[in-house]
Protein backbone atom coordinates (compact mmCIF):
# COMPACT_ATOMS: atom_id res chain seq x y z
CA UNK A 1 0.00 0.00 0.00
CA UNK A 2 1.31 3.45 -0.90
CA UNK A 3 1.33 6.36 1.54
CA UNK A 4 -1.42 8.87 0.82
CA UNK A 5 -1.56 12.43 2.15
CA UNK A 6 -5.04 13.26 3.39
CA UNK A 7 -4.37 16.85 4.48
CA UNK A 8 -1.12 18.72 3.97
CA UNK A 9 0.43 20.13 7.11
CA UNK A 10 1.44 23.69 7.79
CA UNK A 11 4.60 25.02 6.23
CA UNK A 12 7.85 24.47 8.03
CA UNK A 13 8.99 28.11 8.07
CA UNK A 14 7.66 30.14 11.01
CA UNK A 15 6.82 33.81 10.41
CA UNK A 16 6.25 36.22 13.30
CA UNK A 17 4.57 39.64 13.20
CA UNK A 18 4.91 42.63 15.50
CA UNK A 19 4.23 46.37 15.64
CA UNK A 20 6.82 49.00 16.55
CA UNK A 21 5.72 50.99 19.59
CA UNK A 22 7.57 54.10 18.36
CA UNK A 23 6.55 54.47 14.68
CA UNK A 24 3.65 51.92 14.48
CA UNK A 25 5.31 50.05 11.61
CA UNK A 26 3.93 46.50 11.32
CA UNK A 27 6.52 44.01 10.10
CA UNK A 28 7.14 40.29 9.85
CA UNK A 29 10.32 38.39 10.59
CA UNK A 30 11.76 34.89 10.81
CA UNK A 31 13.24 33.56 14.07
CA UNK A 32 16.81 33.73 12.74
CA UNK A 33 16.41 37.49 12.18
CA UNK A 34 15.76 38.19 15.87
CA UNK A 35 17.18 37.35 19.28
CA UNK A 36 15.14 34.84 21.30
CA UNK A 37 14.84 35.72 24.99
CA UNK A 38 13.65 33.04 27.42
CA UNK A 39 11.82 34.69 30.30
CA UNK A 40 10.28 32.46 32.94
CA UNK A 41 8.34 35.24 34.64
CA UNK A 42 6.83 37.18 31.70
CA UNK A 43 7.01 34.55 28.95
CA UNK A 44 9.43 34.01 26.10
CA UNK A 45 9.75 36.70 23.42
CA UNK A 46 11.81 37.87 20.44
CA UNK A 47 13.85 41.07 20.41
CA UNK A 48 14.31 42.76 17.01
CA UNK A 49 15.04 46.25 15.66
CA UNK A 50 12.30 47.96 13.67
CA UNK A 51 13.31 48.00 9.98
CA UNK A 52 11.77 51.48 9.60
CA UNK A 53 13.05 53.53 12.58
CA UNK A 54 15.57 51.20 14.28
CA UNK A 55 13.77 51.14 17.64
CA UNK A 56 14.15 47.91 19.65
CA UNK A 57 10.87 45.97 19.47
CA UNK A 58 9.63 42.97 21.41
CA UNK A 59 7.40 40.27 19.92
CA UNK A 60 5.77 37.46 21.84
CA UNK A 61 6.63 33.90 20.89
CA UNK A 62 3.45 33.40 18.86
CA UNK A 63 3.61 32.35 15.20
CA UNK A 64 1.61 34.62 12.85
CA UNK A 65 1.72 32.18 9.92
CA UNK A 66 3.68 29.37 8.33
CA UNK A 67 5.35 29.35 4.91
CA UNK A 68 6.59 26.50 2.82
CA UNK A 69 10.28 26.76 2.01
C-alpha atoms as a printed R data frame, in Angstrom:
   type eleno elety resid chain resno      x      y      z
1  ATOM     1    CA   UNK     A     1  0.000  0.000  0.000
2  ATOM     2    CA   UNK     A     2  1.313  3.451 -0.903
3  ATOM     3    CA   UNK     A     3  1.334  6.356  1.543
4  ATOM     4    CA   UNK     A     4 -1.424  8.866  0.818
5  ATOM     5    CA   UNK     A     5 -1.558 12.432  2.149
6  ATOM     6    CA   UNK     A     6 -5.039 13.258  3.391
7  ATOM     7    CA   UNK     A     7 -4.368 16.854  4.477
8  ATOM     8    CA   UNK     A     8 -1.123 18.724  3.972
9  ATOM     9    CA   UNK     A     9  0.427 20.132  7.105
10 ATOM    10    CA   UNK     A    10  1.444 23.688  7.790
11 ATOM    11    CA   UNK     A    11  4.603 25.022  6.229
12 ATOM    12    CA   UNK     A    12  7.850 24.471  8.027
13 ATOM    13    CA   UNK     A    13  8.992 28.108  8.069
14 ATOM    14    CA   UNK     A    14  7.656 30.140 11.006
15 ATOM    15    CA   UNK     A    15  6.818 33.809 10.405
16 ATOM    16    CA   UNK     A    16  6.247 36.216 13.300
17 ATOM    17    CA   UNK     A    17  4.570 39.636 13.198
18 ATOM    18    CA   UNK     A    18  4.910 42.629 15.499
19 ATOM    19    CA   UNK     A    19  4.228 46.373 15.640
20 ATOM    20    CA   UNK     A    20  6.816 48.998 16.546
21 ATOM    21    CA   UNK     A    21  5.722 50.989 19.588
22 ATOM    22    CA   UNK     A    22  7.570 54.098 18.356
23 ATOM    23    CA   UNK     A    23  6.548 54.472 14.675
24 ATOM    24    CA   UNK     A    24  3.649 51.924 14.476
25 ATOM    25    CA   UNK     A    25  5.310 50.050 11.610
26 ATOM    26    CA   UNK     A    26  3.931 46.502 11.316
27 ATOM    27    CA   UNK     A    27  6.521 44.005 10.102
28 ATOM    28    CA   UNK     A    28  7.140 40.289  9.848
29 ATOM    29    CA   UNK     A    29 10.321 38.386 10.588
30 ATOM    30    CA   UNK     A    30 11.758 34.893 10.811
31 ATOM    31    CA   UNK     A    31 13.241 33.558 14.075
32 ATOM    32    CA   UNK     A    32 16.810 33.727 12.739
33 ATOM    33    CA   UNK     A    33 16.411 37.493 12.179
34 ATOM    34    CA   UNK     A    34 15.761 38.192 15.870
35 ATOM    35    CA   UNK     A    35 17.183 37.352 19.284
36 ATOM    36    CA   UNK     A    36 15.139 34.845 21.304
37 ATOM    37    CA   UNK     A    37 14.843 35.721 24.994
38 ATOM    38    CA   UNK     A    38 13.651 33.038 27.424
39 ATOM    39    CA   UNK     A    39 11.821 34.694 30.305
40 ATOM    40    CA   UNK     A    40 10.278 32.462 32.944
41 ATOM    41    CA   UNK     A    41  8.342 35.237 34.638
42 ATOM    42    CA   UNK     A    42  6.834 37.184 31.705
43 ATOM    43    CA   UNK     A    43  7.012 34.549 28.953
44 ATOM    44    CA   UNK     A    44  9.427 34.010 26.097
45 ATOM    45    CA   UNK     A    45  9.755 36.700 23.416
46 ATOM    46    CA   UNK     A    46 11.812 37.873 20.439
47 ATOM    47    CA   UNK     A    47 13.854 41.071 20.408
48 ATOM    48    CA   UNK     A    48 14.313 42.761 17.011
49 ATOM    49    CA   UNK     A    49 15.038 46.247 15.662
50 ATOM    50    CA   UNK     A    50 12.299 47.962 13.674
51 ATOM    51    CA   UNK     A    51 13.311 48.001  9.985
52 ATOM    52    CA   UNK     A    52 11.775 51.476  9.600
53 ATOM    53    CA   UNK     A    53 13.045 53.528 12.579
54 ATOM    54    CA   UNK     A    54 15.573 51.200 14.275
55 ATOM    55    CA   UNK     A    55 13.770 51.138 17.643
56 ATOM    56    CA   UNK     A    56 14.146 47.911 19.646
57 ATOM    57    CA   UNK     A    57 10.871 45.971 19.474
58 ATOM    58    CA   UNK     A    58  9.630 42.969 21.408
59 ATOM    59    CA   UNK     A    59  7.402 40.273 19.922
60 ATOM    60    CA   UNK     A    60  5.768 37.463 21.842
61 ATOM    61    CA   UNK     A    61  6.631 33.903 20.892
62 ATOM    62    CA   UNK     A    62  3.451 33.401 18.857
63 ATOM    63    CA   UNK     A    63  3.614 32.354 15.200
64 ATOM    64    CA   UNK     A    64  1.614 34.620 12.851
65 ATOM    65    CA   UNK     A    65  1.723 32.179  9.916
66 ATOM    66    CA   UNK     A    66  3.681 29.372  8.328
67 ATOM    67    CA   UNK     A    67  5.351 29.354  4.914
68 ATOM    68    CA   UNK     A    68  6.586 26.505  2.820
69 ATOM    69    CA   UNK     A    69 10.275 26.763  2.009
